[in-house]
């Protein structure tokens, strides 16, 4: 075991990031690496841990900044796992829309434990302190940190909202415990409208979550990709519940402000949809994207296509299938749109079938709304850019995020109620939802004001910046 006494105060502090190998998780922790390295006088390097496939995926898809600009300070560690299945997503699953096809990928992460332990041994022998920030669902992978080195400590990264984490505790508390925290700050929560977790996850994934619980007790604290500007009541409640462990709300992780569009390398030329956006009136375009874990049926895609056309709203629609476990494994489902559709709508919208730069789209002055599944990554990006939301939850934490966005923050409308998740959303429902969103000046103003407040929180002296300063001071103490 490395001995703290062997290290001097001027030795480096290094940070090791361990994401779950799903795009929304990879993306958040890669964004976090940039934030940490802005303190480069005290954080010497960041180490990003995963398989070669998932590290490549994270680098290829990052948006809003260029990771090659930190090439000397972000070290990607390609750890090996045995080959795992990478089946196509199934849009016709009977019981849940959860991406069950990714389960082999999740199970394969258990093989990262030994190579990860070897990496920590190596890093702890040279650094004053090794700080591991790991996805809450990678707790078993990092379980040996404390026993390997006494100059190493681990922190859980929650990839979901503080609201969602609070509701998890609320659901599991005894009534006597809950009574002690049911203060005025949470009386406005519409508990009767909070959906249960039924249909949100597959049974296999719930077992995977449960398998991580025991290993989370080793953590030294928790890190959230949120801001107290957005979720102060729920961060305060979590502080109340976890009196012995500190929580830091240091989001948004994504860049604020975005990298100047003129400062792009030849490898990172602007996407064609951004050129199209340049020609549209301010706040006139609805951006439609359901993330990387949603597989819509052919019938639902057809209804969505007609709904966009009937809405008469300008749009960018990212029409991609859910990611496979290995996104570089060539075979993908080819989705057919109604005959002549793209030609018919070309004056009002474009369909993007490749990877789209979501952050730049949301940050573009021509974007006025976002139809989304309400994954937390997308919620944070939309909030940061001040764009109101048309919520269409699919699985996981998304139904509860929808409540936060539409009922509490009041910066969005619901396109599909979670209670009707088994039904098709008709073209008429799509069109009316989009018109309602784009015509609500009050909602758009609330979204713009919240976005401005969140961006301000990341500036010197702002709430999120002070919290990030506090976290950095803590891990480099």
Secondary structure, DSSP 8 states (H G I E B T S, - for coil): -B-GGGS-TTS-EEEEEE--SSHHHHHHHHHHHHHHHTTTTTEEEEEEEE-HHHHHHHHHH--SS-GGGGTTTEEEEE------------TT-SS--S-GGGHHHHHHGGGHHHHHHHHHHHHHTT-SEEEEEEEGGGTTTTTTHHHHBTTEEEEEEE-S-HHHHHHHHHHHS-HHHHHHH--GGGTTS-GGG---STTTS-HHHHHHHHHHHGGGGG-SEEEESS-HHHHHHHHHHHHHH-TTSEEEE----S-SS---TT---GGG---HHHHHHHTS-TT-EEEEE--SS----HHHHHHHHHHHHHHT-EEEEE------SSTTSS-------STTHHHHTTTTEEEE-S---HHHHHTSTTEEEEEE---HHHHHHHHHTT--EEE---STTHHHHHHIIIIIS--EEESS-GGGTTS---HHHHHHHHHHHHH-HHHHHHHHHHHHHHHHHTSTTSHHHHHHHHHHHHHT-
